[in-house]
Amino acid sequence: MKKIVEFTGSPKSAGFKTKSSFLSAISKFGFIKGKIKKRNNEVTILVTDDLNSNTTKMKLAKELGIDIMTYEELSDIFELEKELN
């Protein structure tokens, strides 16, 4: 299964300054960035800072049955090193 992710919210609570730095950290595990689309969607995980968020991406992910995880959950699974300030 492909590991294509999309992001919403901020990764700062997981210790990352930007979404691109978070993507760089998880890309070592085969993740690539995608874009959630109603048609021909390939995104498998939406990463968010708030599971209760009501963003358009969150609504679409729920509608399409895409897995939703927080930045912290994904960071913990792969034991990502947080950025130093």
C-alpha positions in Angstrom: 0.0 0.0 0.0 1.2 3.5 -0.9 2.0 5.9 1.9 0.7 9.1 0.6 -0.1 11.8 3.2 -1.7 15.2 3.3 -1.4 17.7 6.1 -3.8 20.1 7.9 -3.0 22.2 10.9 0.5 22.8 12.4 3.1 20.2 13.3 4.5 22.4 16.1 3.0 20.4 18.9 5.0 17.4 17.6 8.2 19.4 17.7 8.4 20.4 14.0 8.5 24.0 12.8 7.0 23.4 9.4 5.0 20.8 7.5 7.9 20.4 5.1 10.3 19.5 7.9 7.8 16.9 9.2 7.5 15.5 5.7 11.2 15.3 5.4 11.4 13.3 8.6 8.7 10.8 7.6 9.9 10.5 4.0 12.6 8.2 5.3 9.8 5.7 5.9 8.4 5.8 2.4 5.8 8.6 2.9 5.2 11.1 0.1 3.0 14.2 -0.1 -0.3 14.1 -1.9 -3.4 16.1 -2.2 -6.8 15.0 -1.1 -9.2 14.9 -4.1 -12.8 13.8 -4.4 -12.0 12.0 -7.6 -9.1 9.7 -8.1 -7.8 10.3 -4.5 -4.5 8.6 -3.6 -4.0 10.0 -0.1 -4.0 7.3 2.5 -3.5 9.3 5.7 -4.4 12.8 6.7 -2.2 14.2 9.4 -3.6 16.9 11.6 -2.9 18.7 14.8 -6.5 18.4 16.0 -8.7 15.3 15.5 -11.8 17.5 16.2 -10.9 20.0 13.5 -13.5 20.9 11.0 -11.3 21.9 8.1 -12.3 21.1 4.5 -9.5 18.5 4.4 -10.8 16.9 7.5 -14.4 16.8 6.2 -13.2 15.3 2.9 -11.0 12.7 4.6 -13.9 11.5 6.7 -16.2 11.4 3.6 -13.7 9.4 1.7 -12.8 7.1 4.6 -9.1 8.2 4.7 -7.2 7.4 7.9 -6.7 10.4 10.1 -3.8 10.7 12.6 -2.2 13.5 14.6 1.4 14.7 14.0 2.2 13.4 17.5 0.8 9.9 16.8 2.8 9.6 13.6 5.9 11.0 15.2 5.6 8.5 18.1 5.1 5.5 15.8 8.3 6.3 13.9 10.2 7.7 16.9 11.0 10.9 15.0 13.6 13.2 16.4 12.1 16.6 17.1 13.8 19.7 15.6 16.1 21.6 17.8 15.0 25.3 18.2 
